[in-house]
């Protein structure tokens, strides 16, 4: 992967006030240059040009240590505007560089550039970056590797080597044309043609066997695999033939080790995996297949790479392929995800809110918008839509952050509801009573320091399926999940408040619920949305605005001078 790192790493020494104490902070500063441009590729017996960063797919990996800072100058040589999001990076007090289009900034115009200031804090492990404008993230994305602070180490034996593995999705068509056409007609976007591992579809896809990504290992050594799910619209099972492995981190935070033969990972999530090369030296397939328990259309293909041992051996006549769960195997998905718990030790403590001061209950639905004379491409001639609490989000033409910071009126409303307009049997026979949502640009304001609980309730409206919900600006604790309707009396009794995973993206089960908790200690404007790209495009989004605290150190930083303009 071509990386244009200006190789300028500076030590910075500063002082900040934290809860009345003067604290000395030291971090390294990294500078990167991202050139967004069209690049020629051949895959699946055909060729195309597509948007990339620095001519590579996936894009370059950013390397930092915990608490560092990176300045990434993004030059847009495309024919339309782009933005970049640093997924899972909390960006304390700095929403200006968070990246979602017309939420925290307007797009970088063609021929222009913008330097993002990416502030790392307590994240450690693997995160990722991706475009956050239209569907550009399909081809514009890469990993972020966050090493432990200097003079510290991993909470596990140091591996022999590390390797990033990015699960992606390949479209033969132009991705922007695909979503533009779907938006114009109101129908479902065209499906992808293949999945990829580090940019290659691999076996069994056409014209792909000879170009499969190969991961070389030496017998007896242990490797750290940094796995990113950059797929657009499907959750994925992942495994390696004849090898078990151990998951040790999730979404940039360490977890209690989980040894398994497969994982299930949603779009937006990352996992750090220890793999010991302990099988007979040979070649073995690494594979990923979709998990999709829904009636919606999806890409049913598989992707693979090759685990290749060093040394002299006879190649097998047939490379072993991993046995992964069936595409609709909900039990297999659950059996993996329920095992994930925070490491929660003295070196890596957690702080789960116990006394909740702000509660939000969000019904998550796929909907329709009526079209005159049944003239749209969705069901019954309607337009496909999606909603949170029956509000389908409308992206404004001026970004919400500037409107909030500068007190501009008419851009967004601050009345996103704390519960659905009325309570119904969310996972039962819902009929058509909530099929048609309202539309609007609505945000929820939260006071600084509040202890927040959000219950996401999946519904049977439209087409029930899993929803990977992502919140910018925070890691949060997934304290509980379940099937059916959330019960205010009995469901909280199942919560794990001792060692829940600290994550930034969680799967809300099909016709089920998930509860998250966090402290609202990061002032700013923060996007919250489903990370299935078609649902986000249809309006399964909202904005949380955390107000300033009472001091400068608990308030939003001033805006940069070179923000892209919205005109």
C-alpha positions in Angstrom: 0.0 0.0 0.0 1.5 3.3 -1.1 2.0 5.6 1.8 2.9 9.2 1.5 4.1 10.0 5.0 6.2 13.1 5.2 8.2 11.4 7.9 8.0 14.3 10.2 7.4 13.0 13.7 7.9 15.6 16.4 7.8 15.4 20.1 5.4 17.7 21.7 5.4 18.7 25.4 2.4 20.5 26.9 0.4 21.1 30.0 -3.3 20.7 30.5 -5.6 21.1 33.4 -7.5 18.0 34.3 -10.0 18.1 37.2 -8.0 20.9 38.8 -4.6 19.2 38.4 -1.8 20.3 36.2 -0.8 17.4 34.0 2.2 17.2 31.8 1.4 15.6 28.4 3.8 14.4 25.8 2.9 13.1 22.4 4.4 12.6 18.9 3.1 14.5 15.9 2.7 12.7 12.6 2.2 14.2 9.1 0.5 12.5 6.2 -0.4 13.5 2.7 -3.5 11.9 1.1 -4.1 12.4 -2.6 -7.7 11.5 -3.5 -7.8 10.7 -7.2 -9.1 8.2 -9.8 -6.9 5.1 -10.3 -7.2 2.3 -12.8 -7.8 -1.3 -11.5 -8.6 -4.7 -13.0 -10.7 -7.2 -11.0 -13.2 -9.9 -11.9 -12.2 -10.1 -15.6 -13.0 -6.4 -16.1 -11.4 -3.0 -15.5 -12.5 0.4 -14.1 -11.2 3.6 -12.7 -12.3 4.5 -9.1 -11.5 6.9 -6.4 -8.6 6.0 -4.1 -6.1 7.6 -1.7 -2.5 7.6 -3.0 -3.5 5.2 -5.9 -4.0 2.3 -3.5 -7.0 0.0 -2.5 -7.2 -0.2 0.4 -5.5 3.1 1.2 -2.5 3.8 3.3 -2.2 2.8 7.0 -1.7 5.5 9.6 0.7 4.5 12.4 0.7 6.3 15.7 1.1 5.6 19.4 -1.6 6.0 22.0 -2.2 9.7 22.7 -0.4 11.0 19.6 -1.6 13.5 17.1 -1.7 13.3 13.3 -2.1 16.0 10.7 -3.5 14.6 7.4 -3.5 16.9 4.4 -6.2 15.7 2.1 -5.9 16.9 -1.5 -9.0 16.3 -3.6 -8.2 15.6 -7.2 -11.7 14.0 -7.8 -14.5 15.6 -9.8 -16.8 16.0 -6.7 -16.4 16.8 -3.0 -15.1 14.4 -0.4 -14.6 14.2 3.3 -12.6 11.8 5.5 -13.7 10.3 8.9 -11.4 8.8 11.5 -13.6 6.0 12.7 -13.4 5.3 16.4 -11.0 8.2 17.1 -12.8 10.3 19.8 -11.3 13.6 18.7 -11.7 15.3 22.2 -13.2 18.7 21.8 -12.4 18.7 18.1 -15.5 17.8 16.0 -14.1 20.1 13.3 -11.9 17.2 12.0 -14.4 14.4 12.5 -15.4 14.4 8.9 -19.0 13.4 8.1 -20.3 15.4 5.2 -22.6 18.3 6.1 -22.6 17.2 9.7 -19.2 18.5 10.9 -17.9 20.0 7.7 -18.8 20.7 4.1 -17.0 18.6 1.5 -13.5 19.4 0.2 -14.1 20.8 -3.2 -12.4 19.4 -6.3 -8.9 21.0 -6.6 -8.8 22.0 -3.0 -7.2 20.6 0.2 -7.9 20.5 3.9 -5.7 19.4 6.8 -7.4 17.3 9.4 -6.1 17.4 13.0 -6.6 13.9 14.3 -6.3 13.9 18.1 -5.8 10.5 19.7 -6.6 10.0 23.4 -7.2 6.6 25.1 -7.6 4.5 22.0 -5.2 1.6 21.6 -5.3 -1.2 19.0 -6.8 -1.0 15.5 -9.2 1.6 14.1 -9.7 2.8 10.5 -10.4 5.8 8.4 -12.8 6.2 5.5 -14.5 8.7 3.3 -17.8 10.0 4.7 -19.5 11.5 1.7 -21.9 9.6 -0.5 -20.7 6.0 -0.9 -17.1 7.0 -1.5 -15.9 4.9 1.5 -16.3 1.8 -0.7 -12.9 2.6 -2.2 -11.5 5.3 0.0 -10.5 3.7 3.3 -7.6 2.3 5.3 -6.4 1.2 8.7 -5.2 3.1 11.7 -2.7 1.3 13.9 -2.4 2.7 17.4 0.5 1.2 19.3 0.9 1.3 23.1 2.5 4.4 24.6 6.3 4.4 24.7 7.8 2.2 27.4 4.6 0.2 27.7 3.5 -3.0 25.8 0.6 -5.1 24.9 -1.4 -7.0 27.6 -0.2 -10.2 25.8 3.2 -11.5 24.6 4.6 -9.4 21.8 3.8 -11.1 18.4 6.5 -11.9 15.9 4.9 -9.6 13.4 1.7 -7.7 12.6 -0.5 -7.5 9.5 -3.6 -5.4 8.6 -6.4 -7.3 6.9 -9.2 -5.2 5.5 -12.5 -6.8 4.3 -13.9 -4.7 1.5 -16.5 -4.8 -1.2 -16.0 -4.6 -5.0 -18.5 -3.0 -7.4 -17.9 -3.4 -11.2 -19.9 -0.2 -11.7 -19.1 3.3 -10.6 -20.1 3.5 -6.9 -21.2 7.1 -7.0 -23.4 6.5 -10.1 -24.9 3.5 -8.2 -26.0 5.5 -5.2 -26.9 8.6 -7.3 -29.2 6.4 -9.4 -30.7 4.7 -6.3 -31.3 8.1 -4.7 -33.0 9.4 -7.9 -35.3 6.4 -8.3 -36.0 5.6 -4.6 -35.1 2.0 -5.2 -32.5 -0.4 -3.7 -28.9 0.3 -4.8 -27.2 -2.2 -7.1 -25.4 -5.0 -5.1 -21.7 -5.4 -5.1 -20.1 -8.0 -7.3 -17.6 -9.4 -4.8 -16.0 -9.0 -1.4 -12.2 -8.5 -1.0 -9.4 -9.2 1.5 -6.8 -6.4 1.2 -8.2 -5.4 -2.2 -8.4 -8.9 -3.8 -11.5 -11.0 -4.3 -9.6 -14.3 -4.3 -11.0 -17.8 -4.8 -13.8 -18.6 -5.9 -14.3 -15.4 -7.8 -13.7 -15.1 -11.6 -10.1 -14.1 -12.7 -9.0 -13.9 -9.1 -7.1 -17.0 -8.1 -3.7 -15.8 -9.2 -4.0 -12.4 -7.5 -5.2 -13.6 -4.1 -3.7 -11.8 -1.1 -1.1 -14.0 0.6 -0.1 -13.8 4.2 3.3 -15.5 4.8 3.9 -17.1 8.3 6.7 -19.1 9.9 5.8 -22.3 11.8 5.7 -21.8 15.6 5.4 -18.0 15.5 2.5 -15.9 16.7 1.2 -13.0 14.6 -1.1 -10.1 15.3 -3.8 -9.6 12.6 -5.5 -6.3 12.6 -8.9 -6.9 11.0 -11.1 -4.2 9.7 -14.6 -4.6 8.2 -14.9 -1.9 5.6 -17.7 -3.8 3.8 -20.6 -1.5 2.8 -23.8 -3.4 3.6 -23.1 -6.9 5.1 -21.9 -8.3 8.4 -19.2 -10.9 7.9 -18.1 -14.3 9.2 -14.3 -14.7 9.1 -12.0 -17.7 9.6 -8.8 -19.5 8.7 -8.8 -23.2 7.6 -7.6 -25.6 10.4 -6.5 -22.7 12.7 -8.1 -21.4 15.8 -7.1 -17.9 16.9 -7.6 -15.5 19.8 -9.4 -12.1 19.7 -7.6 -9.7 22.1 -9.0 -6.3 21.1 -12.1 -4.8 19.6 -12.7 -1.3 18.3 -9.5 0.1 19.7 -9.8 -1.4 23.3 -8.5 -4.6 24.8 -10.9 -7.4 25.7 -10.6 -10.7 27.6 -9.0 -13.2 25.2 -11.6 -15.1 23.1 -10.3 -18.2 21.4 -12.4 -19.3 18.5 -12.5 -20.8 15.0 -14.5 -17.9 13.5 -15.7 -14.4 14.2 -18.6 -12.3 13.2 -17.7 -8.7 12.5 -20.1 -5.9 11.5 -19.3 -3.0 9.1 -17.3 -0.4 10.9 -15.9 -2.8 13.6 -12.2 -3.7 14.0 -10.7 -6.7 15.8 -7.2 -7.6 16.8 -6.4 -11.3 16.5 -3.5 -13.5 17.6 -2.8 -16.3 15.2 -0.2 -19.0 16.0 1.1 -20.8 13.0 0.9 -24.3 14.5 -0.3 -26.5 11.7 1.7 -28.5 9.2 3.5 -26.1 6.9 1.3 -25.7 3.8 -1.2 -23.3 2.4 -4.6 -22.6 4.0 -7.4 -20.4 2.9 -8.4 -17.3 4.9 -12.1 -16.6 4.1 -14.9 -14.3 4.8 -18.6 -14.9 4.0 -21.7 -12.8 4.7 -24.0 -13.1 7.8 -27.3 -11.8 6.6 -30.5 -12.9 8.4 -33.0 -10.8 6.4 -35.2 -10.8 3.4 -33.4 -7.8 1.9 -31.1 -8.3 -1.1 -27.4 -8.9 -0.3 -24.1 -10.0 -2.0 -24.0 -13.7 -1.4 -20.4 -14.3 -2.7 -17.3 -15.3 -0.6 -13.8 -13.9 -0.6 -10.5 -15.5 0.3 -6.8 -15.0 0.8 -4.1 -17.6 1.4 -2.1 -18.3 4.6 1.2 -19.4 3.3 3.8 -21.1 5.5 7.5 -20.6 4.8 9.8 -23.6 4.1 9.9 -26.5 1.7 6.7 -28.6 1.3 4.5 -30.1 -1.3 1.6 -27.9 -2.1 -1.7 -29.5 -1.5 -3.8 -30.6 -4.5 -6.7 -28.7 -2.9 -6.0 -25.9 -0.4 -8.1 -26.4 2.8 -11.0 -24.0 3.1 -12.5 -22.9 6.5 -15.9 -24.1 7.5 -17.8 -21.0 8.4 -21.4 -20.6 9.7 -24.3 -20.5 7.3 -25.3 -17.0 6.0 -28.4 -16.9 8.2 -26.9 -18.6 11.3 -28.0 -16.1 14.0 -26.9 -18.5 16.8 -23.4 -18.7 15.5 -23.2 -14.9 15.4 -24.6 -14.6 18.9 -22.3 -17.3 20.3 -19.3 -15.3 19.3 -20.5 -11.8 20.2 -21.7 -12.6 23.7 -18.2 -13.7 24.6 -16.7 -10.3 24.1 -16.0 -8.5 27.4 -13.6 -5.7 28.3 -10.2 -6.6 29.7 -11.1 -4.3 32.7 -7.9 -4.7 34.7 -5.7 -2.3 36.6 -3.7 -1.3 33.5 -6.8 -1.0 31.3 -9.7 0.1 33.6 -13.2 0.9 32.5 -15.7 3.3 33.9 -19.3 2.2 33.2 -22.0 4.8 34.1 -24.2 3.4 36.9 -26.4 6.4 37.8 -28.1 7.3 34.6 -29.2 11.0 34.2 -30.2 11.0 30.5 -32.2 8.1 28.9 -33.0 7.8 25.2 -35.1 5.0 23.6 -34.7 4.7 19.8 -36.8 2.6 17.5 -34.8 1.6 14.4 -36.8 1.0 11.3 -36.7 0.6 7.5 -39.5 2.6 6.0 -41.1 4.0 2.8 -41.9 7.5 1.6 -45.0 7.8 -0.5 -44.4 8.9 -4.1 -47.1 10.5 -6.3 -48.6 8.1 -8.7 -46.4 5.3 -7.4 -43.6 6.7 -9.4 -40.6 5.6 -7.4 -38.5 2.4 -7.6 -39.2 1.0 -4.1 -42.0 -1.3 -2.9 -45.4 -0.4 -4.2 -43.9 2.4 -6.2 -42.7 4.2 -3.0 -39.3 5.5 -2.1 -37.2 3.4 0.3 -36.4 5.1 3.6 -35.1 4.5 7.1 -35.6 6.2 10.4 -34.7 6.6 14.1 -37.8 7.2 16.2 -39.8 7.5 13.0 -37.7 10.5 11.9 -35.9 10.0 8.6 -32.8 12.2 8.7 -32.4 14.8 6.0 -28.8 16.0 5.4 -28.6 19.8 5.4 -26.7 21.9 2.9 -24.8 23.7 5.6 -23.0 21.5 8.2 -24.7 21.1 11.6 -21.5 21.9 13.5 -21.1 25.4 12.0 -24.8 26.1 12.4 -24.6 25.1 16.1 -21.3 26.9 16.8 -22.3 30.1 15.0 -26.0 30.1 16.1 -27.3 29.9 12.5 -31.0 29.3 12.4 -33.0 27.1 10.0 -30.3 24.4 9.5 -31.4 21.8 12.1 -33.9 21.3 14.9 -33.0 20.4 18.4 -36.1 18.3 19.0 -35.0 14.7 18.1 -37.4 12.7 20.3 -36.2 10.8 23.4 -38.7 8.0 22.5 -40.8 6.9 19.5 -44.0 9.0 18.8 -45.9 6.1 20.4 -45.2 2.7 21.8 -46.3 -0.4 19.8 -45.3 -4.1 19.4 -42.0 -3.3 17.8 -41.0 -6.8 16.9 -44.5 -8.2 16.2 -47.2 -7.5 13.7 -46.6 -3.8 13.2 -48.9 -3.4 10.2 -48.4 -0.1 8.3 -48.9 2.2 11.3 -45.2 3.3 11.4 -44.2 2.5 7.8 -44.2 6.2 6.7 -41.8 8.4 8.8 -41.6 12.1 9.1 -38.5 13.7 7.5 -36.2 16.3 9.1 -32.8 17.4 10.3 -33.2 16.8 14.0 -30.5 16.7 16.7 -30.6 15.8 20.5 -28.8 18.2 22.8 -27.2 16.7 25.9 -25.6 18.6 28.8 -21.9 18.1 29.4 -21.1 15.3 31.9 -24.5 13.5 31.7 -24.5 9.8 32.2 -26.3 8.6 29.1 -28.1 5.4 28.3 -29.5 4.7 24.8 -31.7 1.7 24.1 -31.8 0.8 20.4 -34.9 -1.2 19.6 -35.0 -3.1 16.3 -38.4 -3.2 14.7 -40.3 -5.4 12.3 -41.3 -2.3 10.2 -40.3 -2.6 6.6 -37.7 -5.3 6.6 -36.2 -6.4 9.9 -32.5 -7.1 10.0 -29.4 -6.4 12.1 -28.3 -2.8 12.4 -24.7 -1.9 13.2 -25.1 1.4 15.0 -22.1 3.8 15.2 -21.6 6.9 17.3 -18.9 9.4 16.5 -16.9 11.1 19.2 -17.2 8.3 21.8 -16.5 4.8 22.8 -19.4 3.4 24.7 -20.2 0.3 26.8 -22.5 -2.3 25.3 -24.2 -3.3 28.6 -27.0 -5.5 27.2 -28.7 -7.1 24.2 -31.7 -9.3 23.8 -34.5 -10.4 21.4 -38.0 -9.2 21.3 -39.2 -5.9 22.8 -37.1 -4.2 25.4 -38.8 -4.4 28.8 -38.1 -1.6 31.2 -38.5 -3.9 34.2 -36.9 -7.1 33.2 -34.4 -6.2 30.5 -32.0 -4.1 32.7 -31.6 -7.1 35.1 -29.6 -8.8 32.3 -27.1 -6.0 31.9 -23.4 -6.6 32.3 -22.1 -3.6 34.3 -18.9 -5.3 35.4 -16.9 -5.8 32.1 -19.0 -4.8 29.1 -17.1 -4.3 25.9 -16.0 -0.7 25.2 -16.7 -0.1 21.5 -17.8 2.4 18.9 -20.1 0.2 16.7 -22.6 -2.4 17.8 -25.0 -4.7 16.1 -28.6 -4.3 17.1 -30.1 -7.8 16.7 -32.8 -8.4 14.2 -36.1 -7.9 16.0 -34.1 -7.3 19.2 -32.6 -4.5 21.3 -29.2 -3.3 22.5 -28.3 -0.9 25.3 -25.3 1.4 25.4 -24.0 3.7 28.1 -21.4 6.5 28.1 -20.5 9.7 29.8 -21.2 12.8 27.7 -17.7 14.2 28.3 -16.8 15.2 24.8 -18.4 18.5 23.8 -19.3 18.8 20.1 -21.5 17.7 17.3 -21.5 13.9 16.8 -23.1 11.9 14.1 -24.9 8.7 15.0 -26.0 6.3 12.3 -26.4 2.8 11.0 -23.2 1.6 9.3 -25.1 -0.3 6.6 -24.5 2.3 4.0 -27.9 1.9 2.3 -29.7 2.5 5.6 -27.6 5.6 6.4 -28.4 6.9 2.9 -32.1 6.3 3.5 -32.1 8.4 6.8 -31.2 6.0 9.7 -29.2 8.8 11.3 -29.3 11.5 13.8 -27.0 14.0 15.6 -26.0 14.1 19.3 -24.8 17.6 20.4 -22.9 17.6 23.7 -23.0 21.1 25.1 -19.9 22.9 26.4 -19.0 22.4 30.1 -18.3 25.3 32.4 -14.6 25.8 31.5 -12.5 26.3 28.4 -11.0 22.8 28.9 -14.6 21.3 28.7 -15.6 23.3 25.6 -15.3 22.8 21.9 -12.0 24.0 20.4 -12.1 27.0 18.1 -12.6 26.1 14.4 -9.6 25.9 12.0 -9.1 28.8 9.7 -9.2 26.7 6.5 -12.5 24.8 6.9 -14.0 23.9 3.5 -16.7 26.4 2.5 -20.3 25.4 2.0 -21.2 27.6 -0.9 
